[in-house]
Amino acid sequence: MTRFVLLKHNHPFLHWDLMLEVEESLWTWRLDRPPRYHDTQFAERIADHRKIYLDYEGPISGGRGEVRREVSGTLEWLLQEETKLMGYLKSNHLEGVVTMERLSDNNMQWSIYLIPGRASTESP
């Protein structure tokens, strides 16, 4: 089963890392706040992370702060295109369809929109 995790990370400033499992790595975005339903926010695509972070909480080596898991669960990919991703996220605390769209050619800036439930797979 494919998984996702949202980690609260306190370095270099307080932010949240959304990590989506793809094959042997985690595609990762830095968010300035946790995702909320019906609230578009911007995210920065950062380096892929190791799958160990699906279950890890604690200090990060090299003095890079620490992480705490806020939400984790399963991910069902609905769409994987170069500029748009959609997935169904399910956990004890969150269930919905996340739509992510690339906003810049350099692959760094994305928008994220979360819809509760499973019925709709259309972005706003």
ZASEMAR-366301 format. One record per residue (C-alpha): residue number from 1; chain; x negated, y, z negated. Coordinates in nm, 2 decimals. Example, Ala and Ser with C-alpha at 12.3 -4.5 7.8 and 13.67 -1.06 7.14 Angstrom:
BEGIN
<nr=1; kette=A; east=-1.23; north=-0.45; up=-0.78> .
<nr=2; kette=A; east=-1.37; north=-0.11; up=-0.71> .
//
This chain:
BEGIN
<nr=1; kette=A; east=0.00; north=0.00; up=0.00> .
<nr=2; kette=A; east=-0.13; north=0.34; up=0.09> .
<nr=3; kette=A; east=-0.16; north=0.59; up=-0.20> .
<nr=4; kette=A; east=-0.19; north=0.96; up=-0.28> .
<nr=5; kette=A; east=-0.30; north=1.15; up=-0.59> .
<nr=6; kette=A; east=-0.28; north=1.51; up=-0.71> .
<nr=7; kette=A; east=-0.57; north=1.61; up=-0.94> .
<nr=8; kette=A; east=-0.60; north=1.92; up=-1.15> .
<nr=9; kette=A; east=-0.97; north=2.03; up=-1.12> .
<nr=10; kette=A; east=-1.13; north=2.31; up=-1.33> .
<nr=11; kette=A; east=-1.43; north=2.39; up=-1.11> .
<nr=12; kette=A; east=-1.54; north=2.62; up=-0.96> .
<nr=13; kette=A; east=-1.20; north=2.77; up=-1.05> .
<nr=14; kette=A; east=-0.87; north=2.61; up=-1.15> .
<nr=15; kette=A; east=-0.71; north=2.44; up=-0.86> .
<nr=16; kette=A; east=-0.53; north=2.12; up=-0.75> .
<nr=17; kette=A; east=-0.68; north=1.86; up=-0.51> .
<nr=18; kette=A; east=-0.42; north=1.67; up=-0.30> .
<nr=19; kette=A; east=-0.57; north=1.35; up=-0.17> .
<nr=20; kette=A; east=-0.41; north=1.13; up=0.09> .
<nr=21; kette=A; east=-0.54; north=0.78; up=0.16> .
<nr=22; kette=A; east=-0.65; north=0.71; up=0.51> .
<nr=23; kette=A; east=-0.84; north=0.39; up=0.58> .
<nr=24; kette=A; east=-1.15; north=0.39; up=0.35> .
<nr=25; kette=A; east=-1.14; north=0.76; up=0.24> .
<nr=26; kette=A; east=-0.92; north=1.03; up=0.10> .
<nr=27; kette=A; east=-0.83; north=1.33; up=0.31> .
<nr=28; kette=A; east=-0.84; north=1.62; up=0.07> .
<nr=29; kette=A; east=-0.69; north=1.97; up=0.04> .
<nr=30; kette=A; east=-0.75; north=2.23; up=-0.23> .
<nr=31; kette=A; east=-0.43; north=2.40; up=-0.35> .
<nr=32; kette=A; east=-0.40; north=2.70; up=-0.58> .
<nr=33; kette=A; east=-0.09; north=2.55; up=-0.75> .
<nr=34; kette=A; east=0.08; north=2.21; up=-0.75> .
<nr=35; kette=A; east=0.32; north=2.15; up=-0.46> .
<nr=36; kette=A; east=0.69; north=2.24; up=-0.53> .
<nr=37; kette=A; east=1.00; north=2.15; up=-0.34> .
<nr=38; kette=A; east=1.11; north=2.40; up=-0.07> .
<nr=39; kette=A; east=0.80; north=2.62; up=-0.12> .
<nr=40; kette=A; east=0.55; north=2.67; up=0.16> .
<nr=41; kette=A; east=0.20; north=2.71; up=0.04> .
<nr=42; kette=A; east=-0.14; north=2.73; up=0.20> .
<nr=43; kette=A; east=-0.42; north=2.48; up=0.14> .
<nr=44; kette=A; east=-0.78; north=2.45; up=0.23> .
<nr=45; kette=A; east=-0.90; north=2.13; up=0.39> .
<nr=46; kette=A; east=-1.21; north=2.02; up=0.21> .
<nr=47; kette=A; east=-1.45; north=1.72; up=0.25> .
<nr=48; kette=A; east=-1.31; north=1.37; up=0.24> .
<nr=49; kette=A; east=-1.34; north=1.20; up=-0.10> .
<nr=50; kette=A; east=-1.41; north=0.85; up=-0.21> .
<nr=51; kette=A; east=-1.11; north=0.63; up=-0.30> .
<nr=52; kette=A; east=-1.24; north=0.60; up=-0.66> .
<nr=53; kette=A; east=-1.05; north=0.93; up=-0.72> .
<nr=54; kette=A; east=-0.72; north=0.75; up=-0.68> .
<nr=55; kette=A; east=-0.76; north=0.63; up=-1.03> .
<nr=56; kette=A; east=-1.04; north=0.84; up=-1.18> .
<nr=57; kette=A; east=-1.00; north=1.11; up=-1.45> .
<nr=58; kette=A; east=-1.29; north=1.28; up=-1.63> .
<nr=59; kette=A; east=-1.61; north=1.47; up=-1.57> .
<nr=60; kette=A; east=-1.75; north=1.51; up=-1.22> .
<nr=61; kette=A; east=-2.13; north=1.46; up=-1.18> .
<nr=62; kette=A; east=-2.36; north=1.75; up=-1.12> .
<nr=63; kette=A; east=-2.17; north=1.99; up=-1.35> .
<nr=64; kette=A; east=-1.87; north=2.02; up=-1.12> .
<nr=65; kette=A; east=-1.61; north=2.03; up=-1.40> .
<nr=66; kette=A; east=-1.36; north=1.76; up=-1.46> .
<nr=67; kette=A; east=-1.04; north=1.63; up=-1.31> .
<nr=68; kette=A; east=-0.71; north=1.52; up=-1.46> .
<nr=69; kette=A; east=-0.45; north=1.32; up=-1.26> .
<nr=70; kette=A; east=-0.11; north=1.51; up=-1.25> .
<nr=71; kette=A; east=0.07; north=1.28; up=-1.00> .
<nr=72; kette=A; east=-0.01; north=0.96; up=-0.82> .
<nr=73; kette=A; east=0.19; north=0.72; up=-0.62> .
<nr=74; kette=A; east=0.25; north=0.57; up=-0.28> .
<nr=75; kette=A; east=0.23; north=0.73; up=0.06> .
<nr=76; kette=A; east=0.40; north=0.62; up=0.38> .
<nr=77; kette=A; east=0.26; north=0.80; up=0.68> .
<nr=78; kette=A; east=0.54; north=0.92; up=0.91> .
<nr=79; kette=A; east=0.32; north=1.12; up=1.15> .
<nr=80; kette=A; east=-0.05; north=1.16; up=1.20> .
<nr=81; kette=A; east=-0.14; north=1.41; up=1.47> .
<nr=82; kette=A; east=-0.44; north=1.64; up=1.50> .
<nr=83; kette=A; east=-0.25; north=1.95; up=1.39> .
<nr=84; kette=A; east=0.04; north=1.80; up=1.20> .
<nr=85; kette=A; east=0.08; north=1.54; up=0.93> .
<nr=86; kette=A; east=0.40; north=1.40; up=0.76> .
<nr=87; kette=A; east=0.42; north=1.15; up=0.48> .
<nr=88; kette=A; east=0.67; north=1.01; up=0.24> .
<nr=89; kette=A; east=0.54; north=1.05; up=-0.12> .
<nr=90; kette=A; east=0.68; north=0.85; up=-0.41> .
<nr=91; kette=A; east=0.59; north=0.84; up=-0.77> .
<nr=92; kette=A; east=0.75; north=0.86; up=-1.11> .
<nr=93; kette=A; east=0.74; north=1.24; up=-1.10> .
<nr=94; kette=A; east=0.78; north=1.33; up=-0.73> .
<nr=95; kette=A; east=0.96; north=1.19; up=-0.43> .
<nr=96; kette=A; east=0.98; north=1.36; up=-0.10> .
<nr=97; kette=A; east=0.85; north=1.42; up=0.25> .
<nr=98; kette=A; east=0.54; north=1.64; up=0.28> .
<nr=99; kette=A; east=0.47; north=1.82; up=0.60> .
<nr=100; kette=A; east=0.13; north=1.96; up=0.66> .
<nr=101; kette=A; east=0.04; north=2.18; up=0.96> .
<nr=102; kette=A; east=-0.30; north=2.31; up=1.06> .
<nr=103; kette=A; east=-0.31; north=2.69; up=1.09> .
<nr=104; kette=A; east=-0.66; north=2.74; up=1.23> .
<nr=105; kette=A; east=-0.88; north=2.59; up=1.49> .
<nr=106; kette=A; east=-1.16; north=2.51; up=1.24> .
<nr=107; kette=A; east=-0.94; north=2.26; up=1.06> .
<nr=108; kette=A; east=-0.97; north=2.44; up=0.72> .
<nr=109; kette=A; east=-0.64; north=2.62; up=0.67> .
<nr=110; kette=A; east=-0.32; north=2.43; up=0.65> .
<nr=111; kette=A; east=0.04; north=2.49; up=0.53> .
<nr=112; kette=A; east=0.21; north=2.24; up=0.31> .
<nr=113; kette=A; east=0.59; north=2.20; up=0.26> .
<nr=114; kette=A; east=0.76; north=1.95; up=0.04> .
<nr=115; kette=A; east=1.13; north=1.84; up=0.08> .
<nr=116; kette=A; east=1.28; north=1.62; up=-0.19> .
<nr=117; kette=A; east=1.41; north=1.28; up=-0.11> .
<nr=118; kette=A; east=1.37; north=1.08; up=0.21> .
<nr=119; kette=A; east=1.65; north=1.19; up=0.44> .
<nr=120; kette=A; east=1.49; north=1.48; up=0.62> .
<nr=121; kette=A; east=1.16; north=1.46; up=0.82> .
<nr=122; kette=A; east=1.18; north=1.80; up=0.98> .
<nr=123; kette=A; east=0.96; north=2.09; up=0.88> .
<nr=124; kette=A; east=1.11; north=2.43; up=0.79> .
//
